C-alpha cells in the first residue's frame, strides 16, 4: 500500500474526529434566563456590570428601556451577539467573559477597571457563566 493510499484511508477518520470535537453551541434561552440577569446584579463594593457595559466599553450591553428592569427579546438577542464574542465555546478559562472579572489568583486577567467580581471559579455566578460556555441548555431544551 502506498503512502498516498494510507493517508487517504485516514482522512475520513480525521474528519470524523474533528467533527466530534466541535465546540458546543451557545444556547440563547440559557443566556436570556440565567446569564443575562447576572449583568444586572448589584454586588457589594462593585457597580453592576450593566452600569459600565451599557456605555463606553468595547463589550456593550443594550441600554434598558425607560422603566424596564430587564431586556426585551430584541435587546436580549443583541446582548447575546455581543457577549458570545467574548467566549470560546467549551472553554471557560479561554473566555474573556469569565477571566476578565476573575481575580488573578484564581486564573483571571490582571486588570478589570470594574474590579474583580469573583475570587474563585467556585463562585455561583462564575459557574453559571461557565455552564453556558460549556453548552448547557435551558430547562426543557434538547
One Martini backbone bead per residue (centre of mass of N, CA, C, O) as a GRO file, in nm:
protein
  142
    1UNK     BB    1   0.097   0.036   0.023
    2UNK     BB    2   0.072   0.356  -0.016
    3UNK     BB    3   0.099   0.657   0.127
    4UNK     BB    4  -0.155   0.775  -0.006
    5UNK     BB    5  -0.350   0.549   0.081
    6UNK     BB    6  -0.308   0.576   0.383
    7UNK     BB    7  -0.392   0.869   0.407
    8UNK     BB    8  -0.677   0.833   0.280
    9UNK     BB    9  -0.781   0.638   0.506
   10UNK     BB   10  -0.757   0.874   0.743
   11UNK     BB   11  -0.935   1.115   0.668
   12UNK     BB   12  -1.217   1.029   0.778
   13UNK     BB   13  -1.117   1.010   1.072
   14UNK     BB   14  -1.029   1.304   1.104
   15UNK     BB   15  -1.301   1.432   1.040
   16UNK     BB   16  -1.464   1.288   1.259
   17UNK     BB   17  -1.296   1.399   1.495
   18UNK     BB   18  -1.347   1.698   1.442
   19UNK     BB   19  -1.656   1.687   1.463
   20UNK     BB   20  -1.661   1.566   1.758
   21UNK     BB   21  -1.479   1.834   1.863
   22UNK     BB   22  -1.682   2.034   1.867
   23UNK     BB   23  -1.815   2.295   1.981
   24UNK     BB   24  -2.046   2.414   2.158
   25UNK     BB   25  -2.341   2.558   2.175
   26UNK     BB   26  -2.506   2.857   2.232
   27UNK     BB   27  -2.771   2.930   2.448
   28UNK     BB   28  -3.013   3.161   2.450
   29UNK     BB   29  -3.202   3.085   2.689
   30UNK     BB   30  -2.982   3.063   2.900
   31UNK     BB   31  -2.885   3.345   2.869
   32UNK     BB   32  -3.155   3.500   2.927
   33UNK     BB   33  -3.222   3.347   3.218
   34UNK     BB   34  -2.907   3.324   3.354
   35UNK     BB   35  -2.693   3.536   3.250
   36UNK     BB   36  -2.813   3.824   3.217
   37UNK     BB   37  -2.886   3.880   3.524
   38UNK     BB   38  -2.588   3.919   3.619
   39UNK     BB   39  -2.555   4.213   3.487
   40UNK     BB   40  -2.773   4.334   3.721
   41UNK     BB   41  -2.614   4.281   3.966
   42UNK     BB   42  -2.550   4.366   4.294
   43UNK     BB   43  -2.236   4.433   4.444
   44UNK     BB   44  -2.039   4.464   4.691
   45UNK     BB   45  -1.822   4.726   4.583
   46UNK     BB   46  -1.989   4.720   4.307
   47UNK     BB   47  -2.084   4.746   4.004
   48UNK     BB   48  -2.277   4.684   3.768
   49UNK     BB   49  -2.216   4.572   3.465
   50UNK     BB   50  -2.422   4.759   3.318
   51UNK     BB   51  -2.312   5.039   3.383
   52UNK     BB   52  -2.054   5.011   3.194
   53UNK     BB   53  -2.170   4.807   2.949
   54UNK     BB   54  -2.379   5.050   2.830
   55UNK     BB   55  -2.107   5.223   2.815
   56UNK     BB   56  -1.794   5.290   2.668
   57UNK     BB   57  -1.743   4.985   2.574
   58UNK     BB   58  -1.668   4.713   2.399
   59UNK     BB   59  -1.854   4.576   2.590
   60UNK     BB   60  -2.200   4.573   2.492
   61UNK     BB   61  -2.494   4.662   2.636
   62UNK     BB   62  -2.806   4.717   2.644
   63UNK     BB   63  -3.027   4.945   2.697
   64UNK     BB   64  -3.267   5.011   2.895
   65UNK     BB   65  -3.572   5.070   2.913
   66UNK     BB   66  -3.779   5.276   3.039
   67UNK     BB   67  -3.852   5.112   3.351
   68UNK     BB   68  -3.682   4.873   3.312
   69UNK     BB   69  -3.543   4.544   3.451
   70UNK     BB   70  -3.524   4.429   3.155
   71UNK     BB   71  -3.494   4.266   2.863
   72UNK     BB   72  -3.587   4.224   2.563
   73UNK     BB   73  -3.562   4.018   2.298
   74UNK     BB   74  -3.402   4.204   2.110
   75UNK     BB   75  -3.188   4.286   2.321
   76UNK     BB   76  -3.097   3.998   2.389
   77UNK     BB   77  -2.984   3.930   2.110
   78UNK     BB   78  -2.767   4.153   2.114
   79UNK     BB   79  -2.626   4.056   2.368
   80UNK     BB   80  -2.553   3.778   2.267
   81UNK     BB   81  -2.373   3.878   2.034
   82UNK     BB   82  -2.174   4.031   2.219
   83UNK     BB   83  -2.092   3.801   2.425
   84UNK     BB   84  -1.996   3.567   2.229
   85UNK     BB   85  -1.719   3.719   2.162
   86UNK     BB   86  -1.609   3.640   2.478
   87UNK     BB   87  -1.611   3.333   2.384
   88UNK     BB   88  -1.517   2.981   2.419
   89UNK     BB   89  -1.658   2.723   2.332
   90UNK     BB   90  -1.589   2.493   2.603
   91UNK     BB   91  -1.385   2.744   2.736
   92UNK     BB   92  -1.376   2.934   3.008
   93UNK     BB   93  -1.051   3.006   3.035
   94UNK     BB   94  -1.071   3.139   2.724
   95UNK     BB   95  -1.286   3.346   2.844
   96UNK     BB   96  -1.321   3.676   2.899
   97UNK     BB   97  -1.586   3.681   3.061
   98UNK     BB   98  -1.442   3.498   3.298
   99UNK     BB   99  -1.143   3.635   3.340
  100UNK     BB  100  -1.165   3.941   3.383
  101UNK     BB  101  -1.342   3.922   3.677
  102UNK     BB  102  -1.108   3.744   3.773
  103UNK     BB  103  -0.879   3.668   3.973
  104UNK     BB  104  -0.550   3.599   3.939
  105UNK     BB  105  -0.540   3.367   4.157
  106UNK     BB  106  -0.783   3.215   3.974
  107UNK     BB  107  -0.693   3.296   3.651
  108UNK     BB  108  -0.710   3.586   3.584
  109UNK     BB  109  -0.688   3.887   3.501
  110UNK     BB  110  -0.508   4.169   3.608
  111UNK     BB  111  -0.744   4.359   3.463
  112UNK     BB  112  -1.041   4.548   3.586
  113UNK     BB  113  -1.208   4.842   3.608
  114UNK     BB  114  -1.460   4.695   3.773
  115UNK     BB  115  -1.325   4.471   3.897
  116UNK     BB  116  -1.335   4.188   4.108
  117UNK     BB  117  -1.601   3.958   4.134
  118UNK     BB  118  -1.413   3.692   4.147
  119UNK     BB  119  -1.221   3.454   4.355
  120UNK     BB  120  -1.366   3.204   4.205
  121UNK     BB  121  -1.487   2.926   4.029
  122UNK     BB  122  -1.708   2.870   4.267
  123UNK     BB  123  -1.879   3.080   4.187
  124UNK     BB  124  -2.204   3.089   4.091
  125UNK     BB  125  -2.177   3.287   3.857
  126UNK     BB  126  -1.938   3.157   3.717
  127UNK     BB  127  -2.077   2.880   3.678
  128UNK     BB  128  -2.302   2.979   3.491
  129UNK     BB  129  -2.120   3.079   3.265
  130UNK     BB  130  -1.972   2.807   3.223
  131UNK     BB  131  -2.218   2.643   3.139
  132UNK     BB  132  -2.276   2.803   2.884
  133UNK     BB  133  -1.997   2.761   2.748
  134UNK     BB  134  -2.040   2.434   2.762
  135UNK     BB  135  -2.367   2.411   2.655
  136UNK     BB  136  -2.595   2.469   2.822
  137UNK     BB  137  -2.934   2.425   2.860
  138UNK     BB  138  -3.236   2.498   2.888
  139UNK     BB  139  -3.503   2.412   3.024
  140UNK     BB  140  -3.652   2.187   2.790
  141UNK     BB  141  -3.399   2.138   2.618
  142UNK     BB  142  -3.204   1.941   2.395
   0.00000   0.00000   0.00000
